[in-house]
C-alpha cells in the first residue's frame, strides 16, 4: 500500500486558487524518484506549469475533467503516463463528487470541488480539493462488491498519493507521477 502523507493548510482568502494553492503548499512525504523525505520541496514551484478547473456536480463533469486533463498533458508534452494521470484524475474526482455533494434537499457545501494539475519538473501532480473532512481510505471491496476499488487503482497507477489534513475548507487528495520528460 502507498504512503499517505498529511500536511496542514492555511485557509485561502479568495476562492479562486484553492486547489493550486493547496497543491503548491501541501508538502509531499517524498518526491518520486528521490530517496528520503521531501525536504526543501518549495523549489518545485519555481518553474511550474499549472492548470486548474472547477468541475460541475454532474456525472458529465468527470468526462469534462478527463478531457481537460488530457488536453493539458498534451500541451505540456506529457505522453507516456498521460493515460494513467487521466484515469487517476477521473477516480479522485468521482470520489470527491460522490462523497461531498449533498443529497437532494440538503445544503450545498460552501466550497466547490476543484481540480489542479501542476508540472514542477519531471513530475506531474494532480490534486482534487473538496469541502469534505473525510480522509479517503482504501477499502476491501470483496469479490462481488460494485465499488471500493478506486483508491486501489489510484495507488497502482501513480508513484505516490495522499491527502492533506482536513481543515476549514476541506482537504486535498493528490497523486504524483514521475514522467520521462528531460529537464
Secondary structure as the mmCIF struct_conf table of DSSP 4:
data_model
#
loop_
_struct_conf.conf_type_id
_struct_conf.id
_struct_conf.beg_label_comp_id
_struct_conf.beg_label_asym_id
_struct_conf.beg_label_seq_id
_struct_conf.end_label_comp_id
_struct_conf.end_label_asym_id
_struct_conf.end_label_seq_id
HELX_LH_PP_P HELX_LH_PP_P1 UNK A 10 UNK A 12
BEND BEND1 UNK A 13 UNK A 14
HELX_RH_3T_P HELX_RH_3T_P1 UNK A 15 UNK A 17
HELX_RH_AL_P HELX_RH_AL_P1 UNK A 18 UNK A 25
BEND BEND2 UNK A 26 UNK A 26
BEND BEND3 UNK A 29 UNK A 30
TURN_TY1_P TURN_TY1_P1 UNK A 32 UNK A 33
BEND BEND4 UNK A 36 UNK A 36
TURN_TY1_P TURN_TY1_P2 UNK A 39 UNK A 40
HELX_RH_3T_P HELX_RH_3T_P2 UNK A 41 UNK A 45
TURN_TY1_P TURN_TY1_P3 UNK A 46 UNK A 47
STRN STRN1 UNK A 49 UNK A 53
BEND BEND5 UNK A 57 UNK A 58
TURN_TY1_P TURN_TY1_P4 UNK A 59 UNK A 59
HELX_RH_AL_P HELX_RH_AL_P2 UNK A 60 UNK A 76
TURN_TY1_P TURN_TY1_P5 UNK A 77 UNK A 77
TURN_TY1_P TURN_TY1_P6 UNK A 80 UNK A 81
HELX_RH_AL_P HELX_RH_AL_P3 UNK A 82 UNK A 100
BEND BEND6 UNK A 101 UNK A 101
HELX_LH_PP_P HELX_LH_PP_P2 UNK A 102 UNK A 103
TURN_TY1_P TURN_TY1_P7 UNK A 104 UNK A 105
BEND BEND7 UNK A 106 UNK A 106
HELX_LH_PP_P HELX_LH_PP_P3 UNK A 107 UNK A 109
BEND BEND8 UNK A 110 UNK A 111
STRN STRN2 UNK A 114 UNK A 119
BEND BEND9 UNK A 121 UNK A 122
STRN STRN3 UNK A 123 UNK A 130
BEND BEND10 UNK A 131 UNK A 131
HELX_LH_PP_P HELX_LH_PP_P4 UNK A 134 UNK A 136
TURN_TY1_P TURN_TY1_P8 UNK A 143 UNK A 144
BEND BEND11 UNK A 146 UNK A 147
HELX_RH_AL_P HELX_RH_AL_P4 UNK A 150 UNK A 157
BEND BEND12 UNK A 158 UNK A 159
STRN STRN4 UNK A 160 UNK A 163
HELX_LH_PP_P HELX_LH_PP_P5 UNK A 164 UNK A 166
STRN STRN5 UNK A 167 UNK A 167
TURN_TY1_P TURN_TY1_P9 UNK A 168 UNK A 169
STRN STRN6 UNK A 170 UNK A 170
STRN STRN7 UNK A 171 UNK A 178
#
